[in-house]
Amino acid sequence: MLVFIRLFLNKTHRIISIFNNNIKLTIPLKYHIVFWLGYFTFNVIRWGSYFDDYGYSIKSNIVEFSIHIIIVYGNIFYLIPKLILRKRYKMYVASVILIMALVYIVRTALNYHFVTTEIYPEAFYPGKFFKFNYVLEVIIGEIYVITFVTSIKLMVDWFIEKKRNENLAKLQLSTELKFLRSQIQPHFFFNTLNNLYALTLTKSDNAPQLVIKLSELMQYVLYEINESKANLLDEINHINNYIDIERLRFADRVESELNITGNIEDVKVPPLLFLSFIENCFKHGLKENDKLKIDMNFQLINKDYLVFRLSNNFNPDVNQDNNQGIGITNSKRRLKLLFFNDFELKTTIKETTYNLFLKIPIR
């Protein structure tokens, strides 16, 4: 009996090793061995206790499991890829029928020579080699094992593929977001340098202050923002610095007001998200010799959502199509990538006032 067990283990390891050397296993080899040993032990105990004959159960299961392993792996690694996945369904059915016929003959012969000379000893009546019930029992048993094991393999492959696709989607999202952020930074510095250039042309005393403000912003943008989320308070300070830079350029023509509702100390938001909207105010809100008034409001709703409201006087004479730039388009794309449909962005123009409403999740 020990010889049969050793033979079974050697055959199992040899067969799986062949597949492992020639076919990339999505499930590590050790789990294959553990599965078959567990399945074999379960069957031995089940049928041994049912017939009260553990010796016969061990020997018969050694024969049957040797066949099971060959047929199961042949189906998983050859028949399915070569026939099912190529839509050769008739050939697959014909192959399965032929295999079942061979299994019946080989299994019966092995049992007869190595286990027992009785045909179908599990029945309560003498069996015959081509007895219909015996043939049916062998075929159904083999199909059951093939279906059971193949289902496990396909389910594991599905989970692995699902995880791989999720990781690819996250990588793609991360890459695109980094690209969009890289667009924002040159765009922002280009506009700021234009402001500095305008001050140097007039030999303004505000130019040194603008350089200091710009250096602070560069430090924040280039060195302090390294994650996908930034602290909202830092972002607000960043916005105020930008407004201060614009105020150095336009002097008392810029007025801004900021209101905060709720405790936003620990709120995280996408970095540089709100800056594009503030830039838009200066781009489209200033008329020659007129003032620009900006009202900003951040409101925390049930610790789940952040609402940002922005309003500024609007210049209807500015051609929006030619001056829109990448800022707003970039922001909309980022919002879609980050929050899918779980955000709300509305812009309205009422006479000479531009209003923006943005609601994003912060969970």
HELIX and SHEET records of a PDB file:
HELIX    1   1 LEU A    2  ASN A   22  1                                  21    
HELIX    2   2 LEU A   29  PHE A   51  1                                  23    
HELIX    3   3 TYR A   54  GLY A   74  1                                  21    
HELIX    4   4 ASN A   75  ILE A   84  3                                  10    
HELIX    5   5 TYR A   89  LEU A  110  1                                  22    
HELIX    6   6 ASN A  111  VAL A  115  3                                   5    
HELIX    7   7 PHE A  132  LEU A  201  1                                  70    
HELIX    8   8 ALA A  207  GLN A  219  1                                  13    
HELIX    9   9 TYR A  220  GLU A  224  3                                   5    
HELIX   10  10 LEU A  232  PHE A  250  1                                  19    
HELIX   11  11 ALA A  251  ARG A  253  5                                   3    
HELIX   12  12 LEU A  275  GLY A  285  1                                  11    
HELIX   13  13 GLN A  320  ASN A  323  1                                   4    
HELIX   14  14 GLY A  327  PHE A  339  1                                  13    
SHEET    1   A 2 ALA A 230  ASN A 231  0                                        
SHEET    2   A 2 LYS A 268  VAL A 269 -1                                        
SHEET    1   B 5 VAL A 254  THR A 261  0                                        
SHEET    2   B 5 LEU A 292  ILE A 301  1                                        
SHEET    3   B 5 TYR A 305  ASN A 313 -1                                        
SHEET    4   B 5 THR A 353  PRO A 361 -1                                        
SHEET    5   B 5 GLU A 344  LYS A 350 -1                                        
END                                                                             
